[in-house]
Amino acid sequence: MTVSGFLIDLDGVVYINGEPIPGAVSALRELQKRGIPFRFVSNNTHRSRETIRERLARFGVDVPAAWIFTPLTAAIAYLRDAGAGSCWLLGSPDAAAELRSAGINPSDPNASHVLVGDVSDVLEYDMFVTGFRILMRNRAELLALEHDRYFKGNDGLLLSAGAFVAALEFAADVSATLLGKPSAKFFQAALTSLGLPAGEVVMVGDDPRSDIGGAASVSVRGVLVLTGKFDGVLPADAPAPWKILPGLSDILSLTQ
């Protein structure tokens, strides 16, 4: 099968806790050298696209911010479509800054939408209570920037936003709208950006549900790598990947 382009996850595939994974940067630079198009499809809600772009540039991988697809970009589009100029964000200062730069107030107690992302640096009980009250009082819509259960850090597995989304869903008796992976709409935006048929694109990730399952929803084959949280054992409810490879550098053989 022809592989003409890639969708590539970041955390656990290109880097872990901001440190590049051996072989990943050289693989990306080789793709650029060969003229093989790729886009980054990340569920990172802690950092803005510009912050991610700057990090990649420090590694020696220069890409436009438009090549980086995150739930924050999807959230901005969603709020604009809804005619909402504000929200209540449970997330990082960098995420709040990206929303502000798009003209969206991230801390409006009268908001019609509550967004939940990475709260690892700002986790406070009162912040969640306010979000819960907005859901109840305003009948606000709960938006999950991502719904992953956990991710891999330098010191082991860490809780991801899905756990906190589930808490608010339970307390407010609502169901969240998912904006990031494995949303088919999210993957379709990245696939459309590549301008390639789905059958010629491969998604590379470390999460069987978010990466492989999400890619399958738009008919893109999935490759799991062993550098992140995937331990080689597929969950019973996860779709089977096309391939399982040691790391990102091994995808180069798929283009030959």
N, C-alpha and C positions, 0 to 999 in steps of 0.2 A: 504494500500500500504506500502511495506517495505521501510524504510529509513535507508540506511547503511552508508551514508556519507554526508558531507555538503560543499558547497562553501559559504563563508561568507564575506560580505562587511565589511569595517572597519569604515570609517567616517559615523556617524549617526547610527551605529549598535553596534560597540564595544566602540567607544569613540567619543566625540565631542570636537574639539579644544584641543586635547591631554589629555582630562580628561575622565577617564573611565565612561561609563554609568552604573548606578546601576544594578547589577545582571549579567552584561555581562561577566566579568572576571570569576566569579564563574561558569557560564555556560560553558565557554571554558575549564576550569580546569576539570569540570565534564565529558565533552566529552573525554578529555585525559584519565581520570580515567577509563572510560568505554571502552577505546580502539576504539572509533568511529572516523574514520579519517575525517579530514577537511583541507581545503586550504583557504587562504585569497585571495579574488579577489577584488582588490581595484583600483579605478580610480585616486588615489592620485598620482599626478605627482610632488608634491613639495618635497617629501622626497624619499631618496633611500631605497632599500629593507633593507639594513643593519640598517639604522636609524629606520625604522619601527620595525625591529626585536628587536632592543635594547629597544625601547619604550615598546613593548609587554613584554619583559623580566622584565622590571621594574615593570610591573603590576603583574608579577608572572606567565606569560604564556610564556614558553620557547619553541620556534619552530625554525626549520632551516630556513634560508633565502630563501631556495628553495621552501618553502611552501607558499611564499608570491608572488603573481602574480600582477605586476603593468604594466602600459603602457611603462615604461622605459625599462623593460626587453624585451617587445615586440619590442620596437624601436631598441634596440641593435641588436636583431636577424634580423630585417628588413634591417637595414643598412649593416650588414655583408653580407646578401644574395645579396644585391645590389652592393657589392664590394665597398662601400663608407666608407672611413676612417675619414670622417668629416661631419659636418652639421652646420647649424646656429640655435641655441637653443633660443627660447623665453621661459625661465623658470628659476627655482630657482638655487642658487649655489649648493645645494645638488644634484639636477638633473644633473648639469654640471659635478660634481665630479664623479657621477656614470658612465657617458659617458666616462670621461677621464680614469677611472679605467678599462674600457673595450677597451681602445685604440682608442677611437673616439674623435677627436677634436670638441668641441661644439661651437666654435666661428670662423668658417672659412668663410670669406666673399665671397669666390669662391666656396662655397659648392653647391652640387647638391640637397640638401634636407633642408627644413626649418621645424623645429619641434616646435610645440606650446603646452605648458603645463601650469601649474599654474604660473601666473605672478604677484600674489598679492604682493609679496615683492620687485619686481624689475620692476614694471610697469613704463616705460618711453617711451615717444613718439618717440624719436630717435631710440630706439631699434626696434620698429615696422616699422619705415621707412626703416631701413636697411634690415629687413626681407622682406618687400614688394619689395625693389629694387632687392634683390637677386632672388626673384620669377620671376620678370620681366626680369632682365638682363641675369640670368643664365638659365632661363626656368626651375627653380628648382621645385621639387615636394614638395607640402605642406603636412606635416604629422601632424595629430591631435592626440596628446597623449591621449586625451579624448575629448568628445564632450558634456559633461553635461552642462545644462543651468545654474544651481545654486546648492549650497549645504548649509547646515545649520551650522552656527557658534554660538558662545555663545550669540551674540547680534542680531541674526536674520539671514535671508537668505543672501548669498553672491554670487556674480557673479562667475561662473566657466569658464573653458577654452573655452567652446563652443562659448561664446559670442565673444571672440577675434579671434577664428578660422573663424567665420562667417565674421568678418570685413576684414580679409585678403582674404578670398574667394571672397568677393564682389569687393574689390579694384583691385585684380590681375586677376579677372575673371577666377578663377580656382576652382576645387573641391578637398577638402582634402581627403586624405586616412586616415581612422580611424584605430588606433592601439589598443586602449583600449575598455572598455565596450561601447556599446553593441556588439562589433565585435564578430562574431561566432568563428573566429579563436582564439581569445583571450580566450574565454570561453572553447574552445575545449582543449587548452593547459592545463588549470587547471583541467579539467575533466579527461584528460589522465593521469595526475599526480596522481589522486586519485586511478586509476585502478579499477573503479567500473562502472557498467552499468549506463547509463544516467537515466534510470527509477528508480534507487535506490538512486539518489542524489537529494538534495534540495538546491537551492540557497536562501540565506537569505540576504535581502537588504532593502533599504529605497527609491529606485528610480524605479517607475513602468516601465520606458522606458529602462534605462541602465541595471538594475538588472534583472527585470522580463522578459523584452523583449529579452535581450541578452541570458538569460538562456534558454528561449523557443526556441531560434535558434539552440540549440544543444539538444533539447528534455528533458531539465531539468526543473522540477517543481520549481515554485518560491513562496517564502513566504515574504510578506512585513511586516516590523515592524514599530511601531509608535513612535520610539525614535528619528528619524531623521527628514528629510524634508517631508516625506509623511504625509499628514494631514488627511488621511482617505478617501479622494475623488479621485477616479481614473480619470485621463485625458481621454477624449473620444478616443484618438488614442493609448491608452496603453492597452496591453493584461491584462486580468484578472489574478490575482495571484491564486495559489492553496489555500492559506490561508492568512489571515491577523491576526497578533498576536501583543500583547502589546510590547514585547521586546525579546531579544535574549534568555533570560532564559526560555522562553516558548517553545523553540524548543525541549527541553529535552523530552517533552511528546510525540513527534513524533517518538522517537526511541523505545518506549515501546510496 
